[in-house]
């Protein structure tokens, strides 16, 4: 695995090169010399997360792709008078 380090400026000037480098390993993108972001391939991201779908992944799906059933139940216990004693 090859680790690549790019400044934000280098990343902005050669995004395609950063994407190619990510195929060989993580690409650390720095801001003022400090690591700020990491670019990974989607396959590597899935491997690291165990392939589990998160709510962030599900929110990114179109309505046709998202097959998530959600039926919230109404709760009447939310509105109560305040106890000021």
PyMOL Python script that loads the backbone (N, CA, C, O; Angstrom):
from pymol import cmd

cmd.read_pdbstr("""\
ATOM      1  N   UNK A   1       0.861  -1.170   0.000  1.00  0.00           N
ATOM      2  CA  UNK A   1       0.000   0.000   0.000  1.00  0.00           C
ATOM      3  C   UNK A   1       0.909   1.235   0.000  1.00  0.00           C
ATOM      4  O   UNK A   1       1.841   1.347   0.796  1.00  0.00           O
ATOM      5  N   UNK A   2       0.609   2.142  -0.906  1.00  0.00           N
ATOM      6  CA  UNK A   2       1.349   3.388  -1.020  1.00  0.00           C
ATOM      7  C   UNK A   2       0.552   4.515  -0.383  1.00  0.00           C
ATOM      8  O   UNK A   2      -0.638   4.664  -0.661  1.00  0.00           O
ATOM      9  N   UNK A   3       1.184   5.299   0.456  1.00  0.00           N
ATOM     10  CA  UNK A   3       0.540   6.455   1.066  1.00  0.00           C
ATOM     11  C   UNK A   3       1.034   7.698   0.339  1.00  0.00           C
ATOM     12  O   UNK A   3       2.239   7.908   0.199  1.00  0.00           O
ATOM     13  N   UNK A   4       0.095   8.522  -0.123  1.00  0.00           N
ATOM     14  CA  UNK A   4       0.436   9.748  -0.846  1.00  0.00           C
ATOM     15  C   UNK A   4       0.030  10.946  -0.008  1.00  0.00           C
ATOM     16  O   UNK A   4      -0.995  10.923   0.674  1.00  0.00           O
ATOM     17  N   UNK A   5       0.838  11.988  -0.065  1.00  0.00           N
ATOM     18  CA  UNK A   5       0.552  13.211   0.682  1.00  0.00           C
ATOM     19  C   UNK A   5       0.556  14.377  -0.302  1.00  0.00           C
ATOM     20  O   UNK A   5       1.535  14.595  -1.015  1.00  0.00           O
ATOM     21  N   UNK A   6      -0.556  15.128  -0.335  1.00  0.00           N
ATOM     22  CA  UNK A   6      -0.697  16.272  -1.230  1.00  0.00           C
ATOM     23  C   UNK A   6      -1.158  17.487  -0.442  1.00  0.00           C
ATOM     24  O   UNK A   6      -1.933  17.369   0.507  1.00  0.00           O
ATOM     25  N   UNK A   7      -0.677  18.644  -0.843  1.00  0.00           N
ATOM     26  CA  UNK A   7      -1.220  19.867  -0.256  1.00  0.00           C
ATOM     27  C   UNK A   7      -2.584  20.123  -0.886  1.00  0.00           C
ATOM     28  O   UNK A   7      -2.906  19.540  -1.922  1.00  0.00           O
ATOM     29  N   UNK A   8      -3.374  20.974  -0.284  1.00  0.00           N
ATOM     30  CA  UNK A   8      -4.676  21.328  -0.852  1.00  0.00           C
ATOM     31  C   UNK A   8      -4.511  21.907  -2.252  1.00  0.00           C
ATOM     32  O   UNK A   8      -5.305  21.623  -3.149  1.00  0.00           O
ATOM     33  N   UNK A   9      -3.488  22.711  -2.429  1.00  0.00           N
ATOM     34  CA  UNK A   9      -3.228  23.314  -3.741  1.00  0.00           C
ATOM     35  C   UNK A   9      -2.918  22.241  -4.780  1.00  0.00           C
ATOM     36  O   UNK A   9      -3.454  22.277  -5.887  1.00  0.00           O
ATOM     37  N   UNK A  10      -2.056  21.285  -4.429  1.00  0.00           N
ATOM     38  CA  UNK A  10      -1.733  20.194  -5.354  1.00  0.00           C
ATOM     39  C   UNK A  10      -2.977  19.385  -5.692  1.00  0.00           C
ATOM     40  O   UNK A  10      -3.193  19.006  -6.843  1.00  0.00           O
ATOM     41  N   UNK A  11      -3.788  19.129  -4.680  1.00  0.00           N
ATOM     42  CA  UNK A  11      -5.026  18.376  -4.902  1.00  0.00           C
ATOM     43  C   UNK A  11      -5.937  19.115  -5.865  1.00  0.00           C
ATOM     44  O   UNK A  11      -6.477  18.514  -6.794  1.00  0.00           O
ATOM     45  N   UNK A  12      -6.114  20.414  -5.654  1.00  0.00           N
ATOM     46  CA  UNK A  12      -6.976  21.208  -6.529  1.00  0.00           C
ATOM     47  C   UNK A  12      -6.451  21.263  -7.959  1.00  0.00           C
ATOM     48  O   UNK A  12      -7.238  21.311  -8.904  1.00  0.00           O
ATOM     49  N   UNK A  13      -5.138  21.255  -8.127  1.00  0.00           N
ATOM     50  CA  UNK A  13      -4.546  21.346  -9.459  1.00  0.00           C
ATOM     51  C   UNK A  13      -4.533  20.011 -10.191  1.00  0.00           C
ATOM     52  O   UNK A  13      -4.477  19.988 -11.421  1.00  0.00           O
ATOM     53  N   UNK A  14      -4.582  18.901  -9.462  1.00  0.00           N
ATOM     54  CA  UNK A  14      -4.501  17.584 -10.097  1.00  0.00           C
ATOM     55  C   UNK A  14      -5.405  16.575  -9.387  1.00  0.00           C
ATOM     56  O   UNK A  14      -4.925  15.597  -8.813  1.00  0.00           O
ATOM     57  N   UNK A  15      -6.703  16.820  -9.430  1.00  0.00           N
ATOM     58  CA  UNK A  15      -7.657  15.923  -8.783  1.00  0.00           C
ATOM     59  C   UNK A  15      -7.600  14.527  -9.400  1.00  0.00           C
ATOM     60  O   UNK A  15      -7.692  13.524  -8.692  1.00  0.00           O
ATOM     61  N   UNK A  16      -7.450  14.471 -10.714  1.00  0.00           N
ATOM     62  CA  UNK A  16      -7.362  13.170 -11.392  1.00  0.00           C
ATOM     63  C   UNK A  16      -6.170  12.368 -10.907  1.00  0.00           C
ATOM     64  O   UNK A  16      -6.270  11.155 -10.722  1.00  0.00           O
ATOM     65  N   UNK A  17      -5.042  13.035 -10.701  1.00  0.00           N
ATOM     66  CA  UNK A  17      -3.863  12.350 -10.185  1.00  0.00           C
ATOM     67  C   UNK A  17      -4.084  11.834  -8.775  1.00  0.00           C
ATOM     68  O   UNK A  17      -3.614  10.751  -8.428  1.00  0.00           O
ATOM     69  N   UNK A  18      -4.794  12.601  -7.963  1.00  0.00           N
ATOM     70  CA  UNK A  18      -5.105  12.169  -6.595  1.00  0.00           C
ATOM     71  C   UNK A  18      -6.007  10.940  -6.628  1.00  0.00           C
ATOM     72  O   UNK A  18      -5.817  10.002  -5.853  1.00  0.00           O
ATOM     73  N   UNK A  19      -6.986  10.949  -7.526  1.00  0.00           N
ATOM     74  CA  UNK A  19      -7.879   9.786  -7.641  1.00  0.00           C
ATOM     75  C   UNK A  19      -7.102   8.553  -8.088  1.00  0.00           C
ATOM     76  O   UNK A  19      -7.347   7.454  -7.591  1.00  0.00           O
ATOM     77  N   UNK A  20      -6.174   8.726  -9.016  1.00  0.00           N
ATOM     78  CA  UNK A  20      -5.343   7.595  -9.448  1.00  0.00           C
ATOM     79  C   UNK A  20      -4.471   7.092  -8.307  1.00  0.00           C
ATOM     80  O   UNK A  20      -4.320   5.883  -8.130  1.00  0.00           O
ATOM     81  N   UNK A  21      -3.893   8.014  -7.525  1.00  0.00           N
ATOM     82  CA  UNK A  21      -3.049   7.628  -6.394  1.00  0.00           C
ATOM     83  C   UNK A  21      -3.857   6.869  -5.339  1.00  0.00           C
ATOM     84  O   UNK A  21      -3.320   5.987  -4.669  1.00  0.00           O
ATOM     85  N   UNK A  22      -5.139   7.204  -5.185  1.00  0.00           N
ATOM     86  CA  UNK A  22      -5.982   6.543  -4.184  1.00  0.00           C
ATOM     87  C   UNK A  22      -6.191   5.069  -4.513  1.00  0.00           C
ATOM     88  O   UNK A  22      -6.537   4.288  -3.627  1.00  0.00           O
ATOM     89  N   UNK A  23      -5.990   4.677  -5.757  1.00  0.00           N
ATOM     90  CA  UNK A  23      -6.113   3.253  -6.116  1.00  0.00           C
ATOM     91  C   UNK A  23      -5.005   2.422  -5.476  1.00  0.00           C
ATOM     92  O   UNK A  23      -5.160   1.215  -5.286  1.00  0.00           O
ATOM     93  N   UNK A  24      -3.875   3.076  -5.141  1.00  0.00           N
ATOM     94  CA  UNK A  24      -2.744   2.371  -4.538  1.00  0.00           C
ATOM     95  C   UNK A  24      -2.706   2.487  -3.024  1.00  0.00           C
ATOM     96  O   UNK A  24      -1.963   1.760  -2.365  1.00  0.00           O
ATOM     97  N   UNK A  25      -3.502   3.398  -2.465  1.00  0.00           N
ATOM     98  CA  UNK A  25      -3.510   3.589  -1.020  1.00  0.00           C
ATOM     99  C   UNK A  25      -4.094   4.946  -0.678  1.00  0.00           C
ATOM    100  O   UNK A  25      -4.476   5.698  -1.574  1.00  0.00           O
ATOM    101  N   UNK A  26      -4.168   5.266   0.597  1.00  0.00           N
ATOM    102  CA  UNK A  26      -4.794   6.522   1.006  1.00  0.00           C
ATOM    103  C   UNK A  26      -3.999   7.743   0.540  1.00  0.00           C
ATOM    104  O   UNK A  26      -2.772   7.711   0.441  1.00  0.00           O
ATOM    105  N   UNK A  27      -4.736   8.816   0.257  1.00  0.00           N
ATOM    106  CA  UNK A  27      -4.125  10.088  -0.126  1.00  0.00           C
ATOM    107  C   UNK A  27      -4.455  11.083   0.976  1.00  0.00           C
ATOM    108  O   UNK A  27      -5.620  11.420   1.190  1.00  0.00           O
ATOM    109  N   UNK A  28      -3.429  11.551   1.672  1.00  0.00           N
ATOM    110  CA  UNK A  28      -3.608  12.547   2.720  1.00  0.00           C
ATOM    111  C   UNK A  28      -3.518  13.924   2.087  1.00  0.00           C
ATOM    112  O   UNK A  28      -2.537  14.247   1.418  1.00  0.00           O
ATOM    113  N   UNK A  29      -4.551  14.736   2.302  1.00  0.00           N
ATOM    114  CA  UNK A  29      -4.591  16.092   1.774  1.00  0.00           C
ATOM    115  C   UNK A  29      -4.369  17.028   2.954  1.00  0.00           C
ATOM    116  O   UNK A  29      -5.083  16.970   3.956  1.00  0.00           O
ATOM    117  N   UNK A  30      -3.371  17.888   2.817  1.00  0.00           N
ATOM    118  CA  UNK A  30      -2.985  18.742   3.939  1.00  0.00           C
ATOM    119  C   UNK A  30      -3.428  20.184   3.737  1.00  0.00           C
ATOM    120  O   UNK A  30      -3.528  20.667   2.610  1.00  0.00           O
ATOM    121  N   UNK A  31      -3.685  20.848   4.829  1.00  0.00           N
ATOM    122  CA  UNK A  31      -3.915  22.290   4.878  1.00  0.00           C
ATOM    123  C   UNK A  31      -2.822  22.866   5.767  1.00  0.00           C
ATOM    124  O   UNK A  31      -2.741  22.554   6.956  1.00  0.00           O
ATOM    125  N   UNK A  32      -1.995  23.697   5.184  1.00  0.00           N
ATOM    126  CA  UNK A  32      -0.883  24.321   5.916  1.00  0.00           C
ATOM    127  C   UNK A  32       0.026  23.284   6.595  1.00  0.00           C
ATOM    128  O   UNK A  32       0.503  23.484   7.713  1.00  0.00           O
ATOM    129  N   UNK A  33       0.245  22.185   5.891  1.00  0.00           N
ATOM    130  CA  UNK A  33       1.156  21.157   6.378  1.00  0.00           C
ATOM    131  C   UNK A  33       0.550  20.132   7.316  1.00  0.00           C
ATOM    132  O   UNK A  33       1.213  19.163   7.685  1.00  0.00           O
ATOM    133  N   UNK A  34      -0.701  20.330   7.707  1.00  0.00           N
ATOM    134  CA  UNK A  34      -1.348  19.379   8.622  1.00  0.00           C
ATOM    135  C   UNK A  34      -2.384  18.552   7.880  1.00  0.00           C
ATOM    136  O   UNK A  34      -3.135  19.092   7.068  1.00  0.00           O
ATOM    137  N   UNK A  35      -2.437  17.251   8.144  1.00  0.00           N
ATOM    138  CA  UNK A  35      -3.448  16.414   7.484  1.00  0.00           C
ATOM    139  C   UNK A  35      -4.855  16.925   7.792  1.00  0.00           C
ATOM    140  O   UNK A  35      -5.206  17.149   8.951  1.00  0.00           O
ATOM    141  N   UNK A  36      -5.657  17.106   6.738  1.00  0.00           N
ATOM    142  CA  UNK A  36      -7.011  17.624   6.908  1.00  0.00           C
ATOM    143  C   UNK A  36      -8.056  16.674   6.330  1.00  0.00           C
ATOM    144  O   UNK A  36      -9.180  16.616   6.829  1.00  0.00           O
ATOM    145  N   UNK A  37      -7.699  15.931   5.289  1.00  0.00           N
ATOM    146  CA  UNK A  37      -8.643  15.031   4.630  1.00  0.00           C
ATOM    147  C   UNK A  37      -7.894  13.792   4.159  1.00  0.00           C
ATOM    148  O   UNK A  37      -6.674  13.798   3.996  1.00  0.00           O
ATOM    149  N   UNK A  38      -8.673  12.719   3.943  1.00  0.00           N
ATOM    150  CA  UNK A  38      -8.106  11.501   3.386  1.00  0.00           C
ATOM    151  C   UNK A  38      -8.991  11.065   2.230  1.00  0.00           C
ATOM    152  O   UNK A  38     -10.212  10.985   2.370  1.00  0.00           O
ATOM    153  N   UNK A  39      -8.376  10.784   1.087  1.00  0.00           N
ATOM    154  CA  UNK A  39      -9.100  10.307  -0.086  1.00  0.00           C
ATOM    155  C   UNK A  39      -8.867   8.808  -0.209  1.00  0.00           C
ATOM    156  O   UNK A  39      -7.729   8.340  -0.224  1.00  0.00           O
ATOM    157  N   UNK A  40      -9.975   8.060  -0.298  1.00  0.00           N
ATOM    158  CA  UNK A  40      -9.928   6.608  -0.451  1.00  0.00           C
ATOM    159  C   UNK A  40     -10.800   6.207  -1.624  1.00  0.00           C
ATOM    160  O   UNK A  40     -11.700   6.951  -2.014  1.00  0.00           O
ATOM    161  N   UNK A  41     -10.541   5.035  -2.189  1.00  0.00           N
ATOM    162  CA  UNK A  41     -11.479   4.496  -3.149  1.00  0.00           C
ATOM    163  C   UNK A  41     -12.731   4.063  -2.385  1.00  0.00           C
ATOM    164  O   UNK A  41     -12.676   3.816  -1.180  1.00  0.00           O
ATOM    165  N   UNK A  42     -13.845   3.975  -3.085  1.00  0.00           N
ATOM    166  CA  UNK A  42     -15.081   3.562  -2.424  1.00  0.00           C
ATOM    167  C   UNK A  42     -14.951   2.134  -1.907  1.00  0.00           C
ATOM    168  O   UNK A  42     -15.483   1.812  -0.844  1.00  0.00           O
ATOM    169  N   UNK A  43     -14.258   1.284  -2.637  1.00  0.00           N
ATOM    170  CA  UNK A  43     -14.062  -0.099  -2.194  1.00  0.00           C
ATOM    171  C   UNK A  43     -13.289  -0.148  -0.877  1.00  0.00           C
ATOM    172  O   UNK A  43     -13.621  -0.935   0.010  1.00  0.00           O
ATOM    173  N   UNK A  44     -12.256   0.693  -0.747  1.00  0.00           N
ATOM    174  CA  UNK A  44     -11.490   0.729   0.504  1.00  0.00           C
ATOM    175  C   UNK A  44     -12.340   1.273   1.648  1.00  0.00           C
ATOM    176  O   UNK A  44     -12.259   0.785   2.775  1.00  0.00           O
ATOM    177  N   UNK A  45     -13.154   2.283   1.355  1.00  0.00           N
ATOM    178  CA  UNK A  45     -14.070   2.828   2.367  1.00  0.00           C
ATOM    179  C   UNK A  45     -15.016   1.741   2.856  1.00  0.00           C
ATOM    180  O   UNK A  45     -15.226   1.595   4.060  1.00  0.00           O
ATOM    181  N   UNK A  46     -15.586   0.978   1.928  1.00  0.00           N
ATOM    182  CA  UNK A  46     -16.503  -0.102   2.318  1.00  0.00           C
ATOM    183  C   UNK A  46     -15.785  -1.150   3.151  1.00  0.00           C
ATOM    184  O   UNK A  46     -16.348  -1.665   4.117  1.00  0.00           O
ATOM    185  N   UNK A  47     -14.541  -1.473   2.786  1.00  0.00           N
ATOM    186  CA  UNK A  47     -13.782  -2.461   3.552  1.00  0.00           C
ATOM    187  C   UNK A  47     -13.556  -1.967   4.977  1.00  0.00           C
ATOM    188  O   UNK A  47     -13.697  -2.728   5.934  1.00  0.00           O
ATOM    189  N   UNK A  48     -13.205  -0.687   5.113  1.00  0.00           N
ATOM    190  CA  UNK A  48     -12.946  -0.135   6.443  1.00  0.00           C
ATOM    191  C   UNK A  48     -14.199  -0.044   7.302  1.00  0.00           C
ATOM    192  O   UNK A  48     -14.125  -0.206   8.520  1.00  0.00           O
ATOM    193  N   UNK A  49     -15.342   0.212   6.689  1.00  0.00           N
ATOM    194  CA  UNK A  49     -16.584   0.349   7.445  1.00  0.00           C
ATOM    195  C   UNK A  49     -17.338  -0.963   7.562  1.00  0.00           C
ATOM    196  O   UNK A  49     -18.421  -1.005   8.146  1.00  0.00           O
ATOM    197  N   UNK A  50     -16.784  -2.025   7.016  1.00  0.00           N
ATOM    198  CA  UNK A  50     -17.459  -3.317   7.084  1.00  0.00           C
ATOM    199  C   UNK A  50     -18.606  -3.422   6.101  1.00  0.00           C
ATOM    200  O   UNK A  50     -19.414  -4.345   6.201  1.00  0.00           O
ATOM    201  N   UNK A  51     -18.701  -2.501   5.154  1.00  0.00           N
ATOM    202  CA  UNK A  51     -19.748  -2.553   4.146  1.00  0.00           C
ATOM    203  C   UNK A  51     -21.132  -2.228   4.660  1.00  0.00           C
ATOM    204  O   UNK A  51     -22.116  -2.419   3.945  1.00  0.00           O
ATOM    205  N   UNK A  52     -21.231  -1.740   5.884  1.00  0.00           N
ATOM    206  CA  UNK A  52     -22.541  -1.423   6.457  1.00  0.00           C
ATOM    207  C   UNK A  52     -23.038  -0.103   5.908  1.00  0.00           C
ATOM    208  O   UNK A  52     -22.280   0.857   5.771  1.00  0.00           O
ATOM    209  N   UNK A  53     -24.323  -0.068   5.596  1.00  0.00           N
ATOM    210  CA  UNK A  53     -24.918   1.182   5.147  1.00  0.00           C
ATOM    211  C   UNK A  53     -25.204   2.056   6.355  1.00  0.00           C
ATOM    212  O   UNK A  53     -25.751   1.595   7.357  1.00  0.00           O
ATOM    213  N   UNK A  54     -24.831   3.309   6.248  1.00  0.00           N
ATOM    214  CA  UNK A  54     -25.125   4.251   7.308  1.00  0.00           C
ATOM    215  C   UNK A  54     -26.273   5.140   6.874  1.00  0.00           C
ATOM    216  O   UNK A  54     -26.675   5.099   5.711  1.00  0.00           O
ATOM    217  N   UNK A  55     -26.798   5.927   7.764  1.00  0.00           N
ATOM    218  CA  UNK A  55     -27.870   6.859   7.420  1.00  0.00           C
ATOM    219  C   UNK A  55     -27.381   7.855   6.374  1.00  0.00           C
ATOM    220  O   UNK A  55     -28.162   8.315   5.541  1.00  0.00           O
ATOM    221  N   UNK A  56     -26.093   8.189   6.412  1.00  0.00           N
ATOM    222  CA  UNK A  56     -25.531   9.103   5.417  1.00  0.00           C
ATOM    223  C   UNK A  56     -25.591   8.462   4.032  1.00  0.00           C
ATOM    224  O   UNK A  56     -25.945   9.121   3.054  1.00  0.00           O
ATOM    225  N   UNK A  57     -25.244   7.175   3.951  1.00  0.00           N
ATOM    226  CA  UNK A  57     -25.325   6.471   2.676  1.00  0.00           C
ATOM    227  C   UNK A  57     -26.761   6.417   2.173  1.00  0.00           C
ATOM    228  O   UNK A  57     -27.023   6.649   0.993  1.00  0.00           O
ATOM    229  N   UNK A  58     -27.681   6.111   3.068  1.00  0.00           N
ATOM    230  CA  UNK A  58     -29.082   5.979   2.679  1.00  0.00           C
ATOM    231  C   UNK A  58     -29.672   7.308   2.229  1.00  0.00           C
ATOM    232  O   UNK A  58     -30.485   7.335   1.305  1.00  0.00           O
ATOM    233  N   UNK A  59     -29.283   8.404   2.858  1.00  0.00           N
ATOM    234  CA  UNK A  59     -29.802   9.715   2.472  1.00  0.00           C
ATOM    235  C   UNK A  59     -29.323  10.124   1.084  1.00  0.00           C
ATOM    236  O   UNK A  59     -29.967  10.937   0.420  1.00  0.00           O
ATOM    237  N   UNK A  60     -28.210   9.573   0.647  1.00  0.00           N
ATOM    238  CA  UNK A  60     -27.673   9.898  -0.670  1.00  0.00           C
ATOM    239  C   UNK A  60     -28.347   9.146  -1.794  1.00  0.00           C
ATOM    240  O   UNK A  60     -28.085   9.436  -2.961  1.00  0.00           O
ATOM    241  N   UNK A  61     -29.205   8.193  -1.487  1.00  0.00           N
ATOM    242  CA  UNK A  61     -29.878   7.402  -2.507  1.00  0.00           C
ATOM    243  C   UNK A  61     -31.093   8.127  -3.057  1.00  0.00           C
ATOM    244  O   UNK A  61     -31.730   8.923  -2.368  1.00  0.00           O
ATOM    245  N   UNK A  62     -31.394   7.839  -4.295  1.00  0.00           N
ATOM    246  CA  UNK A  62     -32.623   8.384  -4.877  1.00  0.00           C
ATOM    247  C   UNK A  62     -33.804   7.612  -4.305  1.00  0.00           C
ATOM    248  O   UNK A  62     -33.619   6.504  -3.803  1.00  0.00           O
ATOM    249  N   UNK A  63     -35.025   8.172  -4.367  1.00  0.00           N
ATOM    250  CA  UNK A  63     -36.191   7.471  -3.823  1.00  0.00           C
ATOM    251  C   UNK A  63     -36.394   6.086  -4.438  1.00  0.00           C
ATOM    252  O   UNK A  63     -36.890   5.177  -3.772  1.00  0.00           O
ATOM    253  N   UNK A  64     -36.013   5.924  -5.704  1.00  0.00           N
ATOM    254  CA  UNK A  64     -36.162   4.612  -6.342  1.00  0.00           C
ATOM    255  C   UNK A  64     -35.182   3.587  -5.777  1.00  0.00           C
ATOM    256  O   UNK A  64     -35.497   2.399  -5.701  1.00  0.00           O
ATOM    257  N   UNK A  65     -33.993   4.049  -5.381  1.00  0.00           N
ATOM    258  CA  UNK A  65     -32.964   3.150  -4.858  1.00  0.00           C
ATOM    259  C   UNK A  65     -33.181   2.816  -3.390  1.00  0.00           C
ATOM    260  O   UNK A  65     -32.863   1.712  -2.945  1.00  0.00           O
ATOM    261  N   UNK A  66     -33.710   3.749  -2.654  1.00  0.00           N
ATOM    262  CA  UNK A  66     -33.855   3.570  -1.209  1.00  0.00           C
ATOM    263  C   UNK A  66     -35.102   2.748  -0.918  1.00  0.00           C
ATOM    264  O   UNK A  66     -36.227   3.189  -1.155  1.00  0.00           O
ATOM    265  N   UNK A  67     -34.887   1.570  -0.411  1.00  0.00           N
ATOM    266  CA  UNK A  67     -36.000   0.708  -0.050  1.00  0.00           C
ATOM    267  C   UNK A  67     -36.016   0.584   1.467  1.00  0.00           C
ATOM    268  O   UNK A  67     -35.765  -0.485   2.023  1.00  0.00           O
ATOM    269  N   UNK A  68     -36.316   1.694   2.119  1.00  0.00           N
ATOM    270  CA  UNK A  68     -36.303   1.753   3.572  1.00  0.00           C
ATOM    271  C   UNK A  68     -37.714   2.050   4.045  1.00  0.00           C
ATOM    272  O   UNK A  68     -38.333   3.028   3.627  1.00  0.00           O
ATOM    273  N   UNK A  69     -38.208   1.197   4.916  1.00  0.00           N
ATOM    274  CA  UNK A  69     -39.542   1.425   5.474  1.00  0.00           C
ATOM    275  C   UNK A  69     -39.393   2.129   6.816  1.00  0.00           C
ATOM    276  O   UNK A  69     -38.604   1.716   7.665  1.00  0.00           O
ATOM    277  N   UNK A  70     -40.149   3.177   6.988  1.00  0.00           N
ATOM    278  CA  UNK A  70     -40.098   3.933   8.230  1.00  0.00           C
ATOM    279  C   UNK A  70     -41.498   4.429   8.537  1.00  0.00           C
ATOM    280  O   UNK A  70     -42.072   5.204   7.772  1.00  0.00           O
ATOM    281  N   UNK A  71     -42.043   3.984   9.652  1.00  0.00           N
ATOM    282  CA  UNK A  71     -43.366   4.417  10.075  1.00  0.00           C
ATOM    283  C   UNK A  71     -43.277   4.906  11.514  1.00  0.00           C
ATOM    284  O   UNK A  71     -43.338   4.105  12.447  1.00  0.00           O
ATOM    285  N   UNK A  72     -43.135   6.207  11.698  1.00  0.00           N
ATOM    286  CA  UNK A  72     -43.036   6.728  13.065  1.00  0.00           C
ATOM    287  C   UNK A  72     -44.382   6.629  13.774  1.00  0.00           C
ATOM    288  O   UNK A  72     -45.442   6.737  13.157  1.00  0.00           O
ATOM    289  N   UNK A  73     -44.313   6.425  15.050  1.00  0.00           N
ATOM    290  CA  UNK A  73     -45.532   6.377  15.843  1.00  0.00           C
ATOM    291  C   UNK A  73     -45.698   7.702  16.576  1.00  0.00           C
ATOM    292  O   UNK A  73     -44.727   8.289  17.054  1.00  0.00           O
ATOM    293  N   UNK A  74     -46.911   8.150  16.653  1.00  0.00           N
ATOM    294  CA  UNK A  74     -47.195   9.409  17.337  1.00  0.00           C
ATOM    295  C   UNK A  74     -47.108   9.191  18.847  1.00  0.00           C
ATOM    296  O   UNK A  74     -47.602   8.194  19.373  1.00  0.00           O
ATOM    297  N   UNK A  75     -46.481  10.124  19.522  1.00  0.00           N
ATOM    298  CA  UNK A  75     -46.369  10.050  20.968  1.00  0.00           C
ATOM    299  C   UNK A  75     -47.115  11.229  21.576  1.00  0.00           C
ATOM    300  O   UNK A  75     -46.870  12.384  21.226  1.00  0.00           O
ATOM    301  N   UNK A  76     -48.009  10.929  22.471  1.00  0.00           N
ATOM    302  CA  UNK A  76     -48.790  11.980  23.116  1.00  0.00           C
ATOM    303  C   UNK A  76     -48.119  12.474  24.398  1.00  0.00           C
ATOM    304  O   UNK A  76     -48.604  13.415  25.026  1.00  0.00           O
ATOM    305  N   UNK A  77     -47.015  11.850  24.787  1.00  0.00           N
ATOM    306  CA  UNK A  77     -46.340  12.180  26.043  1.00  0.00           C
ATOM    307  C   UNK A  77     -45.386  13.348  25.924  1.00  0.00           C
ATOM    308  O   UNK A  77     -44.782  13.739  26.923  1.00  0.00           O
ATOM    309  N   UNK A  78     -45.226  13.915  24.753  1.00  0.00           N
ATOM    310  CA  UNK A  78     -44.229  14.964  24.566  1.00  0.00           C
ATOM    311  C   UNK A  78     -44.682  16.297  25.173  1.00  0.00           C
ATOM    312  O   UNK A  78     -43.862  17.026  25.731  1.00  0.00           O
ATOM    313  N   UNK A  79     -45.944  16.618  25.074  1.00  0.00           N
ATOM    314  CA  UNK A  79     -46.428  17.913  25.596  1.00  0.00           C
ATOM    315  C   UNK A  79     -46.945  17.747  27.014  1.00  0.00           C
ATOM    316  O   UNK A  79     -48.007  17.167  27.239  1.00  0.00           O
ATOM    317  N   UNK A  80     -46.174  18.268  27.973  1.00  0.00           N
ATOM    318  CA  UNK A  80     -46.563  18.208  29.382  1.00  0.00           C
ATOM    319  C   UNK A  80     -46.369  19.576  29.983  1.00  0.00           C
ATOM    320  O   UNK A  80     -45.481  20.313  29.557  1.00  0.00           O
ATOM    321  N   UNK A  81     -47.178  19.938  30.965  1.00  0.00           N
ATOM    322  CA  UNK A  81     -46.959  21.222  31.629  1.00  0.00           C
ATOM    323  C   UNK A  81     -45.618  21.212  32.364  1.00  0.00           C
ATOM    324  O   UNK A  81     -45.195  20.183  32.889  1.00  0.00           O
ATOM    325  N   UNK A  82     -44.970  22.351  32.391  1.00  0.00           N
ATOM    326  CA  UNK A  82     -43.690  22.487  33.083  1.00  0.00           C
ATOM    327  C   UNK A  82     -43.906  22.469  34.594  1.00  0.00           C
ATOM    328  O   UNK A  82     -44.853  23.063  35.110  1.00  0.00           O
ATOM    329  N   UNK A  83     -43.017  21.782  35.283  1.00  0.00           N
ATOM    330  CA  UNK A  83     -43.053  21.731  36.743  1.00  0.00           C
ATOM    331  C   UNK A  83     -42.155  22.854  37.258  1.00  0.00           C
ATOM    332  O   UNK A  83     -40.932  22.719  37.233  1.00  0.00           O
ATOM    333  N   UNK A  84     -42.735  23.951  37.721  1.00  0.00           N
ATOM    334  CA  UNK A  84     -41.967  25.109  38.167  1.00  0.00           C
ATOM    335  C   UNK A  84     -41.791  25.150  39.683  1.00  0.00           C
ATOM    336  O   UNK A  84     -41.355  26.161  40.233  1.00  0.00           O
ATOM    337  N   UNK A  85     -42.127  24.062  40.350  1.00  0.00           N
ATOM    338  CA  UNK A  85     -42.020  24.032  41.815  1.00  0.00           C
ATOM    339  C   UNK A  85     -40.589  23.854  42.280  1.00  0.00           C
ATOM    340  O   UNK A  85     -40.332  23.809  43.483  1.00  0.00           O
TER     341      UNK A  85
END
""", "prot")
cmd.dss("prot")
cmd.show_as("cartoon", "prot")
cmd.util.cbc("prot")
cmd.orient("prot")
